[in-house]
Amino acid sequence: MAVRRLALLLEYEGTRYSGFQYQKNAPSVQREVESAIQRLTGEQVRIAGAGRTDAGVHAAGQVVAFTTEAPYECRSFASALNHFLPEDIAVRQAREVPLGFDPRRHARSRVYRYTVLNREGRSALWRRFAHTVYGLLDAEAMRVALAMLEGQRDFAPFAGPLGGRRSTVRRLYRTAVWREGEVVRLEVEGNAFLPQQVRRMAAAVLRVGTRQMSMEEFGALANGGRHGACQWMLPPAGLCLVSVNYPGLFFEET
């Protein structure tokens, strides 16, 4: 049987998982997907993911890839695999890709979105998908602050533990902040992100929006250069990996 490589477009609710990456004694998205593939095909595979989302972080467009000898057509493979996955993980689409395809190294950009619920009183429906802020929230000030981070720069002030020496220079291609009634969304697109970077950036921008930090203070923090200078970090529930973009690989809009 011919060996081929498949890429899967995944969505998942990260609430009950320790993150995407496999962990020996904790539930992970990777463990569930690999287990489902084994139950479907009889093969033991190791999937590679585009992004290692943290515990509690969601995804609407995570991309994973693996090699297989399974003869399924892509559409039927996605449908069949969903039968073996838990309800909080779903395969949206499957695509055949070159054998050398690496979903992390070959990604051109990643898009993350953080959702803030701005209202008086807590929400039962949004609690697993948004961070709630009570009182004043200036979305326009947040938009201006977040835009200051666009371009290539050292994001060390917004980095969490790195686990070794590595470059903290990244590029943000695009930022956006907008309000939809009680919901304020922050979106960033970049070539790659450091551990906890998006949640720390969102936390600092949120302090500008609640007038706990001036624009000048935000600029000084962003340009300070000291690793972990931003000590604030928003909870994981509001964060979602929206999409991962590749040259020459397109998933259909659904």
PyMOL commands that set and color helices and strands:
alter all, ss='L'
color gray80, all
select helices_A, chain A and resi 29-41+74-82+139-147+156-158+197-209+215-222+236-238
alter helices_A, ss='H'
color red, helices_A
select strands_A, chain A and resi 4-12+48-49+58-68+89-97+109-118+131-133+151-154+169-180+183-190+239-245
alter strands_A, ss='S'
color yellow, strands_A
deselect
rebuild
show_as cartoon
